[in-house]
Every structure is written in structure tokens, then in C-alpha cells.
Amino acid sequence: ALYAEWGGPPQASVPLRTGEGSVQIIVGQGKAPSPPQPLDDMVLLGNGAELLGSGGDARPWQLWWRAPDGSVAENYTLFAHLLDANGGRVAQADVPTYGTTYWRAGDLVVSYFSLDGEGSTVRTGMYGAQSVAPVQVLDIAGNPTGEWIDFPHAGP
């Protein structure tokens, strides 16, 4: 609904792995929407993707990110772990990104995760779909700082 509101009807459909459906491609019209819970500073990943924010406590939980160009060699999967106040995992969801051959620099993507349960934090990141190697979070100088970021989460 978010994409349809911003850009109108889908322009193309990109199939995901068998049994995972497809991704609808929308050409945005006008200014792109902003995440309901934006990060103070954009977070750059080692593959060039930028994490922009989240849908806050919306169900399903949303990760807003921007794709780099399609020169990335491997396809990726995003993960989200709902954690309780002690850091214990309450729920987990992994969702594939659309194939990197379809990535265009600046694509705004909202990925949705079904995270059932009560928690205080959502930990999220990206890993290689084939290699399962984590994609590093980078600091402003391009140095690796970890394999995920945490978002506060107040919803049930």
C-alpha cells in the first residue's frame, strides 16, 4: 500500500526464490516517503546498501533501506531478531532482498518482517544468500564496526 500510494501501479515484478513469491517494482512519483522511525544518521553496509530507518512498532516490522547499484556480485538476505530486555531472542525472521542484478542506485526499499511477541529491541542486518557471510556495518571512514544495528521497539 505504501508503494502504491507513492508511485502508483507496479511497473514490473521480480521473482524471488521458489516459493517466496515476487517483488513488485514501483516507479516513485515526487518526493520519496520517509521512514516512520528514521535513524539519526544513515548506516552504510559493506555492500553499499544504506539502512535508513524502520517502521517503528508497526506490524509487520519494517526496515527501510536504499539499494546501491547492481554491481554487487551476490544476492542478499535481511534478518530481524526481536529481543527482550535481557537480549534474549523472542522472534526471528529472514527475508530475501530482490536480486542484486535488479538493484538500481537509490532504490528505496521497505522490507517487512513478521515478528510475533513482546520485545524491546529489533536487531537487523544483512548476509549473503549463498555464502551466508555477514555484511559488515561501516563507520563514517568505511571501517567495519559490526554485523548488525539495533532499533528500539516498544510494541507488543
Summary of the structure (lengths in Angstrom):
residues: 156
radius of gyration: 15.2
end to end distance: 22.8
largest distance: 44.3
contacts: 413
relative contact order: 0.19
helix: 6%
strand: 44%
